[in-house]
Amino acid sequence: MARGARSLRGALGTYAAVAAAAVVALAVVLWIGGPEPARAIVRLPPDGPWDGAVLDGGLGQLSLRPGEPLAVPPGHYRITLLGPEGRARQLELDLAAGETVLPP
């Protein structure tokens, strides 16, 4: 067998070993995880006129009760405030990291 063929075979083994090490390193980074993303905290005041709220961020709906904080990813939300006797109010808000007390 020619010398060049053995060198190529050895080089492919090196590439395979480097690729395997890179996959293992990536798996470790994903397993450990990165920093926790900033969250938006939403609250309804316990003594406010609203009995609850529903937040819709496009991926699902979340319920909010007075006095209970709710942590959500920052972004655009459609919020329905629910009051006594079937009263409702619609809001669209861009929630940033930090605390927001509804209604704004």
C-alpha positions in Angstrom: 0.0 0.0 0.0 1.3 3.4 -0.9 2.5 5.7 1.9 -0.1 8.4 1.1 -3.0 6.1 1.6 -1.9 5.3 5.1 -1.5 8.9 5.9 -5.0 9.7 4.7 -6.4 6.9 6.8 -4.6 8.2 9.9 -5.8 11.8 9.2 -9.4 10.6 9.0 -9.0 8.9 12.4 -7.8 12.2 13.8 -10.7 14.1 12.3 -13.1 11.5 13.8 -11.5 11.8 17.2 -11.7 15.6 17.1 -15.4 15.5 16.0 -16.2 13.1 18.8 -14.5 15.3 21.4 -16.5 18.3 20.0 -19.8 16.4 20.4 -18.9 15.4 23.9 -18.0 19.1 24.8 -21.3 20.3 23.3 -23.2 17.7 25.2 -21.6 18.8 28.5 -22.4 22.5 27.8 -26.0 21.7 27.0 -26.3 19.4 30.0 -24.9 22.1 32.4 -26.9 24.8 30.7 -26.2 28.5 30.4 -27.4 31.4 32.4 -31.1 31.7 33.3 -32.8 34.2 30.9 -34.3 37.2 32.5 -38.0 36.8 33.4 -40.9 39.3 33.5 -42.9 39.1 36.7 -46.6 39.9 36.4 -48.9 40.7 39.4 -52.5 41.6 40.0 -52.9 43.7 43.1 -54.8 41.7 45.8 -57.2 44.6 46.5 -57.7 45.6 42.9 -61.0 45.5 40.9 -60.0 42.4 38.9 -60.7 38.8 39.9 -58.0 37.3 37.6 -56.3 37.6 34.3 -55.4 35.4 31.3 -52.1 35.9 29.5 -51.7 34.7 26.0 -48.2 34.8 24.5 -49.0 32.9 21.4 -47.7 29.5 22.8 -50.4 29.0 25.3 -52.5 30.7 27.9 -51.5 31.3 31.6 -53.9 32.2 34.4 -53.1 34.9 37.0 -54.8 35.3 40.3 -54.7 38.5 42.5 -51.7 38.6 44.8 -49.8 35.7 43.1 -46.8 36.6 41.0 -46.4 34.9 37.6 -42.9 34.6 35.9 -43.0 34.6 32.1 -40.4 35.2 29.4 -40.3 38.8 28.2 -42.3 39.5 25.0 -45.6 40.6 23.6 -48.7 39.3 25.4 -52.5 39.7 25.0 -53.9 40.0 28.5 -57.6 39.6 29.4 -58.5 41.1 32.8 -61.5 39.3 34.3 -63.8 41.1 36.7 -67.0 40.4 38.6 -70.2 39.8 36.7 -68.4 38.7 33.6 -66.7 42.0 33.0 -63.5 41.8 30.9 -60.9 44.2 29.6 -58.4 43.4 26.8 -54.8 44.7 26.9 -51.8 44.1 24.7 -48.5 44.7 26.4 -44.8 44.2 25.7 -43.5 42.8 29.0 -39.8 43.5 29.7 -37.7 41.8 32.3 -38.7 43.0 35.8 -42.0 43.4 37.6 -45.2 44.7 36.1 -48.4 45.3 38.1 -51.6 45.0 36.1 -53.5 47.0 34.9 -50.7 49.4 33.8 
